[in-house]
Amino acid sequence: MIWNDKVLFIHVPKTAGMSMTDLLTEYFEGSVSITGPFETQHKKAGVTCIPGRRHETLCDAESFFSYRNMRLQNFEKIFSVMRNPYDLELSRYAYLRKNLPQDNGKAQEIALNNDYRGYLRKAPFFGMNPPRLDLYYHHNGIMPDNLVVLRFERLVEDIKCFLSPYLGEGYKLPHVNSSAHDEYAKIYDEELEKLCFERNRWFFEKGFYPRISW
């Protein structure tokens, strides 16, 4: 998470979060705080680093701020980024196959030893199978009134439209930590689509993204 006295950013995995982190720690106005692992703590002036997981859900965020006598409703806006699950899952698979030491675990092992089909069948996502990425956008089934969801597919435009009032002059979104892979439309068949849907059905059933039709 990243926040100042007006805005909270929820860092959803594989949604340009590291690019957003660089943007916000550089251009957020006022005093800025960030949670994350010790080894990745930011050293920028004016940024307070608090040990944490980096990818806190809304429930995690509520507990975190309640402990500090703060409420999520007190932020003017809560921002998060949402990405098409077909693309997100494929990106996660490609990323894990880089075999980076910091990602050692069951999901990486499955990605390294299986094709994408096998990965979707068996792999947890941050310890959960099926993934619960929906928990970054709602708490007890309710999306906060002050939550603004930026779309990964039009991120530059959405930042300009919704987030730019909270950024300093001359901001620019950097691009970091990207995973190279083919367009998802070239990868999916009917079985892969069903596997991805079952893992991420909240996003489709809520109408955020349409399913691939056959």
C-alpha positions in Angstrom: 0.0 0.0 0.0 1.0 3.6 -0.6 -0.8 6.6 0.9 -0.7 10.2 1.9 -3.2 12.3 3.9 -5.8 12.2 1.0 -5.3 9.1 -1.1 -4.6 5.4 -0.6 -3.3 3.1 -3.3 -3.9 -0.7 -3.0 -1.2 -2.7 -4.8 -2.9 -5.5 -6.7 -0.4 -8.2 -7.9 0.5 -8.1 -11.7 -1.4 -4.8 -12.4 1.6 -2.5 -13.1 2.0 -2.1 -9.3 5.7 -1.5 -9.4 5.3 1.2 -12.0 2.6 2.8 -9.9 4.8 2.5 -6.9 7.6 4.5 -8.6 5.1 7.0 -9.8 3.4 7.6 -6.5 6.5 7.7 -4.3 8.0 10.2 -6.7 4.9 12.4 -7.4 2.4 12.0 -4.5 2.2 15.4 -2.7 2.8 15.7 1.0 4.1 13.0 3.4 4.0 9.6 1.7 4.0 6.2 3.4 4.5 2.7 1.9 4.3 -0.9 3.2 6.6 -3.6 1.8 9.4 -6.1 2.6 12.5 -4.9 4.3 14.7 -5.7 1.3 12.7 -3.5 -1.0 12.2 -0.4 1.2 12.4 2.9 -0.5 15.1 5.4 0.4 13.5 8.4 -1.2 13.3 11.5 0.9 9.8 12.1 2.4 8.8 8.5 2.0 8.1 6.6 5.3 8.7 2.8 4.9 6.6 0.5 7.1 7.3 -3.3 7.1 4.5 -5.1 5.4 3.4 -7.4 2.6 3.1 -4.7 -0.2 0.0 -6.5 -1.6 -2.5 -5.9 1.2 -6.2 -6.5 0.4 -8.9 -4.1 1.5 -9.5 -6.2 4.6 -5.8 -6.1 5.4 -5.9 -2.3 4.8 -8.9 -1.9 7.1 -7.1 -3.7 9.9 -3.9 -1.9 9.3 -5.5 1.6 9.5 -7.9 0.7 12.3 -4.9 -0.2 14.5 -3.7 3.4 13.8 -7.1 4.9 14.6 -7.8 5.6 10.9 -10.6 4.5 8.7 -10.6 3.7 4.9 -13.6 6.0 4.6 -11.5 9.0 5.6 -9.4 8.9 2.4 -10.8 11.1 -0.3 -10.0 8.3 -2.8 -8.8 4.7 -2.7 -7.1 3.7 -6.0 -6.4 0.2 -7.4 -5.7 -1.2 -10.8 -7.7 -4.0 -12.4 -6.5 -6.2 -15.3 -8.2 -8.6 -17.6 -7.8 -12.0 -15.9 -7.0 -13.7 -19.2 -4.0 -11.4 -19.5 -3.1 -11.3 -15.8 -2.9 -15.0 -15.4 -0.8 -15.4 -18.5 1.5 -12.6 -17.3 1.9 -14.2 -13.9 2.8 -17.6 -15.5 5.4 -15.9 -17.8 6.8 -14.0 -14.8 7.2 -17.2 -12.6 9.0 -19.0 -15.4 11.8 -16.4 -15.1 12.8 -18.5 -12.1 13.7 -15.6 -9.9 14.9 -16.6 -6.4 12.6 -14.3 -4.6 9.6 -16.1 -6.1 10.6 -19.6 -4.9 7.5 -21.6 -3.9 4.8 -23.9 -5.0 3.4 -21.6 -7.8 6.8 -21.1 -9.3 7.6 -24.8 -9.2 4.3 -25.6 -11.0 5.0 -22.9 -13.6 8.5 -24.2 -14.3 7.3 -27.8 -14.6 4.0 -27.4 -16.5 2.6 -25.8 -19.6 0.1 -23.0 -19.1 -2.8 -25.5 -19.0 -1.2 -27.4 -16.2 -0.4 -24.1 -14.4 -4.1 -23.0 -14.5 -5.2 -26.3 -13.2 -2.9 -26.5 -10.2 -1.2 -23.2 -9.3 -2.1 -21.1 -6.3 -1.9 -17.3 -6.6 -0.3 -15.8 -3.5 -1.2 -18.9 -1.6 -4.8 -19.2 -2.8 -6.3 -21.6 -5.3 -8.5 -20.5 -6.8 -7.0 -17.0 -6.6 -8.9 -14.3 -4.6 -7.8 -11.2 -6.4 -11.4 -9.9 -5.9 -10.5 -9.2 -2.3 -8.5 -6.2 -3.4 -11.6 -4.5 -4.6 -14.3 -5.3 -2.0 -14.6 -6.0 1.7 -17.4 -8.4 2.8 -18.8 -8.1 -0.7 -19.0 -4.3 -0.7 -16.9 -2.0 -2.9 -16.1 1.2 -0.9 -17.8 4.3 -2.2 -14.4 6.1 -2.4 -12.8 3.3 -4.4 -11.7 4.2 -7.9 -10.6 1.3 -10.1 -8.1 2.2 -12.8 -8.0 -0.2 -15.8 -4.7 -1.7 -16.7 -5.7 -1.6 -20.4 -6.0 2.2 -20.4 -3.9 3.0 -17.4 -2.2 6.2 -18.8 -5.6 7.6 -19.7 -7.2 6.7 -16.3 -4.3 8.2 -14.4 -4.8 11.4 -16.2 -8.5 11.4 -15.7 -8.8 10.2 -12.1 -5.4 10.3 -10.3 -3.6 13.3 -11.8 -5.2 15.8 -9.3 -3.2 14.1 -6.6 0.1 14.1 -8.4 2.8 16.8 -8.7 3.6 18.5 -12.0 5.3 16.7 -14.8 4.5 13.2 -13.6 5.3 10.3 -15.9 4.3 6.6 -15.5 7.5 4.4 -15.7 7.4 0.9 -16.9 9.0 -1.7 -14.7 8.8 -5.5 -14.0 7.0 -6.4 -17.2 6.7 -10.0 -18.4 6.9 -10.8 -22.1 4.3 -13.1 -23.5 2.0 -13.4 -26.5 -1.4 -11.7 -26.7 -3.8 -13.8 -24.7 -6.2 -14.0 -27.6 -3.6 -16.1 -29.4 -3.1 -18.5 -26.5 -6.6 -19.4 -25.1 -8.7 -22.3 -26.3 -12.0 -23.3 -24.9 -10.5 -25.4 -22.1 -8.0 -22.7 -21.1 -10.8 -20.1 -21.1 -12.9 -22.2 -18.7 -10.0 -22.8 -16.4 -9.2 -19.1 -16.2 -12.9 -18.2 -15.7 -13.2 -20.7 -12.8 -10.2 -19.1 -11.2 -11.4 -15.5 -11.6 -15.2 -15.8 -11.9 -15.9 -12.7 -9.8 -14.5 -10.3 -12.4 -16.6 -11.8 -15.2 -19.8 -12.3 -13.1 -19.6 -8.6 -12.0 -19.3 -7.5 -15.6 -15.9 -6.0 -15.4 -14.7 -8.1 -18.4 -16.5 -10.2 -21.0 -15.7 -13.9 -21.4 -14.1 -15.1 -24.6 -16.9 -16.6 -26.8 -16.5 -19.5 -29.1 
